[in-house]
Amino acid sequence: DGGSDSAGFVQVMEGTVTDRAKAKALENDELLAQLRAARPDLIGSVRMWLAGGAFVEAAYFTSEEAAREGETSAEFEGAAQDFAAVFGEMTSCCATSWFDMP
């Protein structure tokens, strides 16, 4: 859904997929609806694809507290496992609250 000026917290992650087409196919309307229902704290994201299946993604959340609580959401657990199987281990390269930015 893109970025959001109303985000209270942004997390930037990086990772690599082995099959970009499979990754794109996974993010279908059904999965996105499940994600929205389970993670109302996630208000948008932007992903940039790089060579070799690498990517950098910025995820926009209502707040850091809500984002951390949402990470353990049982509602999205099954779909999250499918997502992790394709996207693998993502590394958080930086995170900030808009209120902490200079």
LINSUL-V874765 format. One record per residue. RES is the residue in one letter. PHI is phi as a letter, one per 30 degrees, with the letter a starting at -180 (NA if undefined). PSI is psi in radians with two decimals (none if undefined). NEAR is the number of other C-alpha atoms within 8 Angstrom. Layout:
((RES PHI PSI NEAR) (RES PHI PSI NEAR))
This chain:
((D NA 0.08 6) (G i -3.10 6) (G d 3.09 11) (S b 2.27 8) (D d -0.22 4) (S c 0.07 5) (A d 2.41 12) (G c -0.20 12) (F a 2.37 13) (V b 2.28 14) (Q c 2.24 11) (V c 2.21 12) (M b 2.73 13) (E b 2.67 12) (G a -3.03 12) (T b 2.39 11) (V c 2.63 11) (T d -0.38 6) (D b 1.67 8) (R d -0.64 8) (A d -0.71 6) (K d -0.66 8) (A d -0.76 12) (K d -0.72 8) (A d -0.56 7) (L d -0.60 8) (E d 1.12 8) (N c 3.06 8) (D e -0.66 6) (E d -0.83 6) (L d -0.73 10) (L d -0.61 9) (A d -0.72 8) (Q d -0.74 10) (L d -0.80 9) (R d -0.68 9) (A d -0.70 7) (A d -0.46 10) (R b 1.19 10) (P d -0.25 7) (D d -0.39 10) (L d 1.90 12) (I c 0.00 13) (G l 2.93 11) (S a 2.77 12) (V b 2.28 10) (R b 2.41 8) (M c 2.15 7) (W d 2.43 8) (L c 3.09 8) (A d 2.59 5) (G i 0.34 5) (G i 0.07 11) (A d 2.67 11) (F b 2.78 11) (V b 2.33 12) (E b 2.37 11) (A c 2.16 12) (A c 2.27 14) (Y c 2.17 15) (F b 2.77 15) (T d -0.68 13) (S a 2.83 11) (E d -0.71 11) (E e -0.82 6) (A d -0.66 10) (A d -0.77 12) (R d -0.68 8) (E d -0.72 8) (G d -0.44 10) (E d -0.41 6) (T c 0.30 6) (S d 2.12 10) (A d -0.37 5) (E d -0.50 6) (F c 0.19 11) (E e -0.85 8) (G d -0.85 7) (A d -0.60 9) (A d -0.61 8) (Q d -0.69 8) (D d -0.75 8) (F d -0.80 11) (A d -0.57 9) (A d -0.56 7) (V d -0.80 11) (F d -0.23 11) (G i -2.74 10) (E d 2.09 6) (M c 2.46 9) (T c 2.27 7) (S d 2.01 9) (C c -0.32 7) (C a 2.66 7) (A b 2.51 9) (T a 2.61 9) (S d 2.44 11) (W e -0.47 9) (F d -0.28 5) (D c -0.16 6) (M d 2.53 6) (P d none 2))
